[in-house]
């Protein structure tokens, strides 16, 4: 059962999609896609830890983060990419996040020369919205399992695969993780194009639940890159969650409110990769035969 928050967001998303479809039919939208160049692919580091840096102007939990007037979107996303982010998440939901599809398009255009993909983050409920994302230049989309019926989820996922987009499957608990596995059993994904994430935010209070990310990490398939979402504010958080088994962190509010977001992004990457290297060394030491040099 979806929370009231997700149900409200889903209803608004359906209304936006109906309005967009009334202006541009799906057939015409698909025709436009033939002229859209392919987006940069998602490339993850061999160092074992990456960052999805987020562009959002408002958080329902924290209120306004930046204003469209004061923030240079293009400079911000290029800064994230220069700091080493593997992808940039862009909020397109207008009512609670002050987002817009135009933000996604601007970000994708700015990132294209840097070969870093933009990801549409929204409350997607219709395959039409996947096509919108692709038309705006996105290289990926986020799908929230909790708010989607099984058949709708399959349709969204198949459309994303058809459009060569990467997909971040967002989960909140064990039931969502089981739903993700059922989806992947039913619709085997294209190689290296699916991430699975845990959002540790409570859907009623919208507050971060301490320990949720570590609790659910062992339940995530090691066959997919694992993403820690929400509540990461420091390099220490990145190190802790890398050590817990996460391969990426999605960071939004901390980057949007910090004085030097590129520096914070770079420090999170360093800390996460150092923690992963230390973990690999400890495993190697444990497997080394007794007496070996």
Order of alpha helices (4+ residues) and beta strands (2+ residues): alpha-alpha-beta-beta-beta-alpha-beta-alpha-beta-alpha-beta-alpha-beta-alpha-beta-alpha-beta-alpha-beta-alpha-alpha
